[in-house]
Amino acid sequence: MSISITVKNQLMDLIQALPSVKKTYGHEEMNPSGWPAVFVGMTSVQGEFVDTANNSRVYAFRTTVVFPISQDMPGLPAGTNRLEYAEQTIATVVDEIINAV
């Protein structure tokens, strides 16, 4: 297995372990099975060969947090604005991901 896939899987495992994340995918899913869902996709790899002892690689991953804003939102408290609730939920997930990484 390639190093980039190993790093991606470790990142996905780390995100899936967060209490606010219901489901983590290694691709963009049309119908996620849980909310909030997180999509992790690889965007680029940069490498630099300095000499035989010093090499570096930078792996970049795009992480997308999705949450519905429909009338039947999961966990929506009565009388709460749907958009505000979705924004707060996504902000919580993003903060948890940043703190975990």
C-alpha positions in Angstrom: 0.0 0.0 0.0 1.3 3.5 -0.8 2.3 5.9 1.8 -0.3 8.4 0.7 -3.1 5.9 1.2 -1.7 5.0 4.6 -1.7 8.7 5.6 -5.2 9.2 4.2 -6.5 6.2 6.2 -4.9 7.4 9.4 -6.4 10.8 8.9 -9.8 9.3 8.2 -9.5 7.1 11.4 -8.6 10.2 13.4 -11.6 12.1 12.1 -14.0 9.2 12.5 -13.1 8.9 16.2 -14.3 12.5 16.9 -17.5 12.6 18.9 -19.3 15.1 16.6 -18.6 13.1 13.3 -21.1 10.4 12.3 -19.5 9.1 9.1 -16.2 9.6 7.3 -15.7 8.8 3.7 -12.5 8.5 1.5 -14.5 10.0 -1.4 -17.4 12.3 -2.0 -20.6 10.3 -1.3 -23.9 11.3 -2.9 -26.1 10.0 -0.1 -24.1 10.0 3.2 -25.5 7.7 5.9 -24.8 10.0 8.8 -24.7 13.7 9.6 -22.4 15.4 9.9 -20.4 13.6 7.3 -16.7 14.2 6.4 -15.2 13.6 3.0 -11.4 13.2 2.8 -9.7 13.3 -0.6 -6.2 13.6 -1.7 -5.3 16.7 -3.7 -1.6 16.8 -4.3 1.8 15.5 -3.4 4.9 17.6 -3.5 8.4 16.1 -3.3 11.8 17.5 -3.0 15.0 15.6 -3.4 17.9 17.4 -1.7 20.4 14.6 -1.4 20.5 10.9 -0.6 19.8 11.6 3.1 17.4 14.5 2.9 14.2 14.2 1.1 10.8 15.7 1.8 7.2 15.0 0.8 4.1 17.1 1.4 0.8 15.3 1.2 -2.3 17.5 0.9 -5.8 16.3 1.6 -9.1 18.1 1.0 -11.5 17.7 4.0 -15.1 18.6 3.4 -17.7 18.7 6.2 -21.3 18.3 5.1 -24.6 18.8 7.0 -28.1 19.1 5.7 -30.3 22.2 6.0 -33.6 20.6 5.3 -36.7 20.7 7.4 -35.9 17.3 9.0 -32.4 18.1 10.3 -31.0 15.7 12.8 -30.9 17.1 16.4 -32.5 20.5 15.5 -33.8 22.0 18.7 -37.3 23.4 18.5 -37.4 27.1 17.5 -33.8 27.1 16.3 -32.8 28.6 12.9 -31.8 25.8 10.6 -28.9 27.7 8.9 -27.5 28.9 12.2 -27.7 25.4 13.7 -26.0 23.9 10.6 -23.2 26.5 10.8 -22.6 25.8 14.5 -22.5 22.1 13.9 -20.0 22.4 11.0 -17.9 24.8 13.1 -17.7 22.3 15.9 -16.6 19.6 13.6 -14.0 21.8 11.9 -12.6 22.8 15.3 -12.4 19.2 16.5 -10.6 18.2 13.3 -8.1 21.0 13.6 -7.5 20.2 17.3 -7.1 16.5 16.5 -4.6 17.0 13.7 
